Amino acid sequence: MKDSSPAGHREPTQPERHRLDKWLWCTRFFRTRSLASQAVAGGKVKLNGERVKPAHEVRAGDRLTLSVNQDAIDIEIVTLPVHRGAASLALACYVETPQSLERKARAREQRRLANISRPQPDSRPDKRERRQLEKLRRSQG
């Protein structure tokens, strides 16, 4: 039977499996597939609680734990994207667990409180104050 679509053009179908590094790239957790591969190889990504290789296949229903920017994110894969697209489409490919959302909210609040407690100077140090600060840093180090 002859294909009725234009030469070489096929309608994209929903894949059943994806490479882990490709899925992370398509869902915009990493800017490049190479960075995604490095993160998986470096142990920053766990699939169903286990450390795996970047080429490991993922399916809908798998659970991922990612360490991104000092935060641990727990997600469940809902769908596998056909290709890398808009961020709104990427968000539809996974669901973050309630425990992960709660941990992120607590960490965000702690960072906010830590930033408030740090005294902020009214202005930049002048030349004399800069020299005193430099002298103090040299004596401590």
Secondary structure, DSSP 8 states (H G I E B T S, - for coil): ----SSTT-------S-EEHHHHHHHTTSSSSHHHHHHHHHTT-EEETTEE--TT-EE-TT-EEEEEETTEEEEEEE----SS---HHHHHTTEEE-HHHHHHHHHHHHHHHHHHHHS---SS---HHHHHHHHHHHHHH-
